Amino acid sequence: MSDEDGLALGERRQVDGAPLARVSSRLTWPKERSEIDRLEGETVIRTPDGPRQLSAVLEDVEETYFSTGREFEANVREVIGTGPIPTADE
């Protein structure tokens, strides 16, 4: 299998940062952006451009209040984008 074909089943590579859904699941909703920053701002999350500190991402999120975790995740994804997450080997 060439590198262009992807990973073989069972092959593991290091992925830096926490999944956004994991961060969201640790919080109770509703929640203000400033409170999320206080509680989880130091957390490094996975993004298509590589790991980023949540606090830095929240600076670019326009909403200040989130009724649900799903709403929070959607707003964060507007900033970080969607797509494949690079592994530490890439």
N, C-alpha and C positions, 0 to 999 in steps of 0.2 A: 504494500500500500504506500503510495507516495504522500508527501505532506499535503498536496493539493486535494487529495481524496478525503481528508478529514481525519478524525480520531477513530481508532479501532475501538470496538466495544470493550469496556473494561480498562482502557487506557486512561490514566488520570494525569491531569496537569493542574498546577496551582493557579487559582484565580484570586487575585487580590481584591479585598473589599467585601462588604456584606451586601447581600441582595436587598434591594429597596423594600421588598415585601416583608423581609425579616424585621427591618427597622420599624416599619408600619405596624407589624403585629405586636411589637413590644409596647405600643402606646395605647391609651384609651381615647376614645373619640366622643365628642368634638374636642378640638385642640387648636390653640392659636399658634401661628408660625413661631413667635418668639419663645413660646413654651417648648415647642419641638426643638428649637435651636438650643435651649438651655439643657434639655434632657438628652438629646442625641446629636447635638452639633459636632462633637468630636469624632463621631462615627465616620469611618471611611466606607463609602458605598461604591458598588460596581457601576461603571458607565461604559458606553461604547468607546469612549476616548480614554479609558483607563480609570483607575481608582481616583475618587475625589472626596474631599471632606464634605459632609452634609452641610455644615455651616456655610461653606462657600457657595454651594448650590442654592441654598435657601435665600441668599442675597439676591439672586436673579428671579426668584419666584414672586409674582405680583400679588397673589392672594395672601391675606393675613389671617384667615380663619378657615378651618377645614372641618366640615361636619362629619366626614367619614375618612377612614384610611384610604379607601378607593379614590376619593377626591384629592387627598394629599398626594398619592402616588401619581395620579394623572397630571397634576400640576408640576411635580418634580420631573416627570418624563418629558414634559414640554420643554424643559430647560436642558436636560441631559440627552434627550433623544432616545431612540430605540435602535436595537440592532445587536449584532454579535458582541459579546464581551471578550476582550482579548485575554489570553492566558499569560502567565508570567514567562512562558517560554517563547512567546511571539515577539 
